Amino acid sequence: MLTGKQKRYLRSLAMTQKPLINVGKNGVSDTFIDGVKAALEAREMIKISLLPATDDTPKSVGEALQEAIPGMDIAQTIGRSLVVYKRAFDPENRKLSAELAKL
């Protein structure tokens, strides 16, 4: 679970990032979830954008991802974008979680 300070820090980092993953008309599929898992393991924080063609809402996408990926937190939902975080399993990929531990 992220604290308020940690969420603020993640939001400040995500503000300058472009969305890494887009949700299209296929919605939240197994392939989409596998892609999110792989991206979270490599980066720990990603920004997800919902394209206008999708019928899903940011809330429903976030809930589906939290059910499918244990330990994942939603740092921000704004408009049609989500910022999600999960601590990497591989210690070499834990650069961001080391920064969050200091907060």
MDAnalysis code that builds the backbone (N, CA, C; Angstrom):
import MDAnalysis as mda
import numpy as np

u = mda.Universe.empty(309, n_residues=103, atom_resindex=np.repeat(np.arange(103), 3), trajectory=True)
u.add_TopologyAttr("name", ["N", "CA", "C"] * 103)
u.add_TopologyAttr("resid", np.arange(1, 104))
u.add_TopologyAttr("resname", ["MET", "LEU", "THR", "GLY", "LYS", "GLN", "LYS", "ARG", "TYR", "LEU", "ARG", "SER", "LEU", "ALA", "MET", "THR", "GLN", "LYS", "PRO", "LEU", "ILE", "ASN", "VAL", "GLY", "LYS", "ASN", "GLY", "VAL", "SER", "ASP", "THR", "PHE", "ILE", "ASP", "GLY", "VAL", "LYS", "ALA", "ALA", "LEU", "GLU", "ALA", "ARG", "GLU", "MET", "ILE", "LYS", "ILE", "SER", "LEU", "LEU", "PRO", "ALA", "THR", "ASP", "ASP", "THR", "PRO", "LYS", "SER", "VAL", "GLY", "GLU", "ALA", "LEU", "GLN", "GLU", "ALA", "ILE", "PRO", "GLY", "MET", "ASP", "ILE", "ALA", "GLN", "THR", "ILE", "GLY", "ARG", "SER", "LEU", "VAL", "VAL", "TYR", "LYS", "ARG", "ALA", "PHE", "ASP", "PRO", "GLU", "ASN", "ARG", "LYS", "LEU", "SER", "ALA", "GLU", "LEU", "ALA", "LYS", "LEU"])
u.atoms.positions = np.array([
    [0.842, -1.176, 0.000],
    [0.000, 0.000, 0.000],
    [0.887, 1.239, 0.000],
    [0.581, 2.167, -0.861],
    [1.358, 3.395, -0.975],
    [0.834, 4.455, -0.014],
    [1.760, 5.229, 0.551],
    [1.367, 6.350, 1.393],
    [1.061, 7.551, 0.508],
    [0.523, 8.601, 1.097],
    [0.201, 9.809, 0.348],
    [1.437, 10.445, -0.270],
    [2.540, 10.460, 0.488],
    [3.789, 11.035, -0.034],
    [4.302, 10.239, -1.221],
    [4.220, 8.932, -1.126],
    [4.691, 8.082, -2.219],
    [3.841, 8.270, -3.473],
    [2.529, 8.381, -3.297],
    [1.653, 8.616, -4.449],
    [1.951, 9.961, -5.101],
    [2.186, 10.986, -4.279],
    [2.528, 12.307, -4.823],
    [3.817, 12.249, -5.630],
    [4.803, 11.518, -5.115],
    [6.078, 11.384, -5.811],
    [5.882, 10.677, -7.156],
    [5.102, 9.601, -7.167],
    [4.841, 8.877, -8.409],
    [4.079, 9.735, -9.405],
    [3.111, 10.513, -8.917],
    [2.354, 11.402, -9.808],
    [3.265, 12.447, -10.428],
    [4.218, 12.964, -9.653],
    [5.128, 13.979, -10.186],
    [6.023, 13.377, -11.267],
    [6.435, 12.130, -11.098],
    [7.239, 11.478, -12.132],
    [6.409, 11.175, -13.376],
    [5.175, 10.753, -13.175],
    [4.316, 10.357, -14.288],
    [3.852, 11.546, -15.116],
    [3.872, 12.728, -14.516],
    [3.391, 13.912, -15.215],
    [4.163, 14.161, -16.519],
    [5.450, 13.861, -16.525],
    [6.277, 14.124, -17.703],
    [6.356, 12.930, -18.644],
    [5.803, 11.787, -18.248],
    [5.857, 10.595, -19.090],
    [4.696, 10.539, -20.060],
    [4.950, 9.893, -21.181],
    [3.873, 9.592, -22.119],
    [3.333, 8.204, -21.768],
    [2.074, 7.942, -22.091],
    [1.521, 6.616, -21.789],
    [2.306, 5.516, -22.487],
    [2.637, 4.484, -21.735],
    [3.401, 3.368, -22.269],
    [2.485, 2.334, -22.907],
    [1.293, 2.177, -22.341],
    [0.350, 1.164, -22.810],
    [-0.995, 1.827, -23.065],
    [-1.642, 1.429, -24.151],
    [-2.962, 1.950, -24.497],
    [-3.989, 0.829, -24.433],
    [-5.167, 1.146, -23.930],
    [-6.287, 0.202, -23.923],
    [-7.178, 0.577, -25.095],
    [-7.343, -0.353, -26.021],
    [-8.146, -0.094, -27.214],
    [-9.490, -0.774, -27.154],
    [-10.042, -1.065, -28.324],
    [-11.386, -1.630, -28.375],
    [-11.447, -3.071, -27.873],
    [-10.298, -3.752, -27.790],
    [-10.285, -5.118, -27.262],
    [-10.420, -5.150, -25.744],
    [-10.180, -4.021, -25.097],
    [-10.345, -3.932, -23.650],
    [-9.246, -4.640, -22.889],
    [-9.595, -5.081, -21.697],
    [-8.636, -5.747, -20.813],
    [-8.660, -7.244, -21.116],
    [-7.654, -7.699, -21.861],
    [-7.549, -9.111, -22.217],
    [-6.356, -9.722, -21.494],
    [-6.188, -11.026, -21.648],
    [-5.043, -11.696, -21.031],
    [-3.729, -11.167, -21.599],
    [-3.704, -10.876, -22.884],
    [-2.503, -10.327, -23.514],
    [-2.177, -8.957, -22.947],
    [-3.188, -8.136, -22.745],
    [-2.996, -6.809, -22.170],
    [-2.430, -6.924, -20.749],
    [-2.983, -7.822, -19.951],
    [-2.530, -8.000, -18.570],
    [-1.087, -8.498, -18.545],
    [-0.740, -9.425, -19.451],
    [0.641, -9.913, -19.515],
    [1.605, -8.788, -19.886],
    [1.182, -7.906, -20.789],
    [2.010, -6.765, -21.160],
    [2.217, -5.798, -20.011],
    [1.164, -5.579, -19.238],
    [1.268, -4.695, -18.070],
    [2.203, -5.311, -17.030],
    [2.086, -6.623, -16.800],
    [2.962, -7.303, -15.840],
    [4.429, -7.160, -16.247],
    [4.711, -7.385, -17.528],
    [6.090, -7.298, -18.014],
    [6.631, -5.873, -17.896],
    [5.804, -4.895, -18.229],
    [6.233, -3.496, -18.139],
    [6.454, -3.074, -16.694],
    [5.605, -3.534, -15.793],
    [5.772, -3.206, -14.372],
    [7.034, -3.843, -13.800],
    [7.369, -5.039, -14.253],
    [8.583, -5.684, -13.763],
    [9.819, -4.925, -14.233],
    [9.769, -4.384, -15.433],
    [10.929, -3.672, -15.972],
    [11.038, -2.245, -15.443],
    [9.897, -1.563, -15.248],
    [9.914, -0.141, -14.908],
    [9.359, 0.212, -13.539],
    [8.579, -0.642, -12.944],
    [7.898, -0.458, -11.663],
    [6.727, 0.519, -11.724],
    [6.760, 1.519, -12.568],
    [5.645, 2.461, -12.706],
    [5.380, 2.683, -14.188],
    [4.114, 2.592, -14.577],
    [3.760, 2.850, -15.963],
    [2.494, 3.702, -16.019],
    [2.343, 4.358, -17.143],
    [1.155, 5.163, -17.396],
    [0.347, 4.456, -18.479],
    [-0.937, 4.276, -18.230],
    [-1.834, 3.588, -19.147],
    [-2.891, 4.574, -19.622],
    [-3.103, 4.616, -20.919],
    [-4.091, 5.520, -21.503],
    [-5.227, 4.709, -22.116],
    [-6.453, 5.183, -21.936],
    [-7.614, 4.548, -22.558],
    [-7.961, 5.309, -23.824],
    [-7.951, 4.617, -24.936],
    [-8.276, 5.241, -26.212],
    [-9.783, 5.482, -26.307],
    [-10.202, 6.432, -27.136],
    [-11.642, 6.719, -27.265],
    [-12.467, 5.532, -27.761],
    [-11.840, 4.576, -28.450],
    [-12.572, 3.438, -29.004],
    [-12.992, 2.417, -27.948],
    [-12.407, 2.469, -26.773],
    [-12.723, 1.473, -25.754],
    [-14.022, 1.818, -25.015],
    [-14.701, 0.769, -24.588],
    [-15.927, 0.946, -23.813],
    [-15.649, 0.931, -22.313],
    [-14.411, 0.590, -21.931],
    [-14.041, 0.496, -20.517],
    [-13.837, 1.879, -19.912],
    [-14.014, 1.948, -18.596],
    [-13.725, 3.178, -17.855],
    [-12.388, 2.996, -17.142],
    [-11.722, 4.094, -16.789],
    [-10.462, 3.955, -16.050],
    [-10.628, 3.175, -14.747],
    [-11.762, 3.359, -14.080],
    [-12.014, 2.645, -12.829],
    [-12.115, 1.141, -13.065],
    [-12.832, 0.730, -14.103],
    [-12.986, -0.700, -14.371],
    [-11.667, -1.339, -14.805],
    [-10.857, -0.608, -15.567],
    [-9.546, -1.124, -15.974],
    [-8.650, -1.277, -14.743],
    [-8.662, -0.280, -13.864],
    [-7.865, -0.350, -12.648],
    [-8.265, -1.516, -11.761],
    [-9.562, -1.723, -11.606],
    [-10.044, -2.836, -10.785],
    [-9.656, -4.178, -11.391],
    [-9.769, -4.302, -12.713],
    [-9.399, -5.555, -13.381],
    [-7.904, -5.834, -13.221],
    [-7.093, -4.798, -13.329],
    [-5.651, -4.974, -13.178],
    [-5.288, -5.338, -11.735],
    [-5.950, -4.721, -10.760],
    [-5.661, -5.037, -9.359],
    [-6.045, -6.476, -9.015],
    [-7.096, -6.986, -9.636],
    [-7.481, -8.381, -9.407],
    [-6.472, -9.329, -10.041],
    [-5.984, -8.967, -11.229],
    [-5.095, -9.855, -11.977],
    [-3.641, -9.780, -11.522],
    [-3.223, -8.636, -10.974],
    [-1.826, -8.438, -10.586],
    [-1.782, -8.133, -9.097],
    [-1.508, -9.125, -8.269],
    [-1.449, -8.879, -6.827],
    [-0.283, -7.953, -6.469],
    [-0.524, -7.025, -5.574],
    [0.518, -6.111, -5.139],
    [0.612, -4.833, -5.955],
    [-0.201, -4.700, -6.986],
    [-0.185, -3.499, -7.810],
    [-1.037, -2.412, -7.162],
    [-0.535, -1.175, -7.185],
    [-1.270, -0.037, -6.643],
    [-1.545, 0.966, -7.752],
    [-2.665, 1.652, -7.640],
    [-2.995, 2.734, -8.564],
    [-2.592, 4.032, -7.884],
    [-1.632, 4.738, -8.487],
    [-1.156, 5.990, -7.905],
    [-2.039, 7.155, -8.309],
    [-2.627, 7.077, -9.514],
    [-3.447, 8.196, -9.980],
    [-4.385, 7.730, -11.077],
    [-5.576, 8.285, -11.075],
    [-6.528, 8.144, -12.169],
    [-6.975, 9.555, -12.512],
    [-6.652, 9.984, -13.711],
    [-7.048, 11.329, -14.124],
    [-7.500, 11.267, -15.576],
    [-8.706, 11.719, -15.810],
    [-9.241, 11.663, -17.170],
    [-9.332, 10.225, -17.643],
    [-8.681, 9.940, -18.757],
    [-8.659, 8.586, -19.303],
    [-7.274, 7.956, -19.173],
    [-6.566, 8.331, -18.109],
    [-5.228, 7.800, -17.862],
    [-5.113, 7.242, -16.448],
    [-4.288, 6.217, -16.323],
    [-3.991, 5.595, -15.029],
    [-2.485, 5.568, -14.844],
    [-2.052, 5.757, -13.623],
    [-0.650, 5.561, -13.268],
    [-0.626, 4.424, -12.259],
    [0.069, 3.333, -12.617],
    [0.100, 2.166, -11.746],
    [1.537, 1.854, -11.338],
    [1.674, 1.249, -10.146],
    [2.986, 0.939, -9.580],
    [2.958, -0.447, -8.971],
    [4.051, -1.160, -9.153],
    [4.250, -2.434, -8.470],
    [5.745, -2.624, -8.282],
    [6.128, -2.982, -7.074],
    [7.538, -3.216, -6.781],
    [8.033, -4.395, -7.610],
    [9.191, -4.242, -8.250],
    [9.750, -5.279, -9.103],
    [10.233, -6.464, -8.279],
    [10.096, -7.651, -8.830],
    [10.570, -8.853, -8.164],
    [12.089, -8.935, -8.226],
    [12.667, -8.570, -9.363],
    [14.116, -8.609, -9.574],
    [14.779, -7.415, -8.877],
    [15.729, -7.656, -7.968],
    [16.372, -6.542, -7.254],
    [17.080, -5.538, -8.166],
    [17.504, -5.958, -9.348],
    [18.173, -5.043, -10.284],
    [17.215, -4.000, -10.852],
    [15.925, -4.302, -10.860],
    [14.916, -3.386, -11.415],
    [14.272, -2.503, -10.361],
    [14.764, -2.517, -9.135],
    [14.114, -1.799, -8.035],
    [14.667, -0.397, -7.817],
    [14.908, 0.340, -8.850],
    [15.424, 1.705, -8.694],
    [14.366, 2.634, -8.098],
    [13.164, 2.552, -8.593],
    [12.087, 3.426, -8.128],
    [11.631, 3.060, -6.719],
    [11.569, 1.773, -6.420],
    [11.134, 1.372, -5.075],
    [12.153, 1.781, -4.014],
    [13.423, 1.872, -4.395],
    [14.435, 2.364, -3.449],
    [14.184, 3.829, -3.121],
    [13.788, 4.622, -4.120],
    [13.457, 6.028, -3.891],
    [12.210, 6.164, -3.021],
    [11.219, 5.311, -3.259],
    [9.978, 5.359, -2.478],
    [10.200, 4.963, -1.028],
    [11.157, 4.079, -0.784],
    [11.435, 3.648, 0.581],
    [11.987, 4.787, 1.426],
    [12.623, 5.763, 0.783],
    [13.192, 6.905, 1.497],
    [12.115, 7.899, 1.953],
    [10.947, 7.860, 1.314],
    [9.881, 8.822, 1.639],
    [9.120, 8.410, 2.878],
])
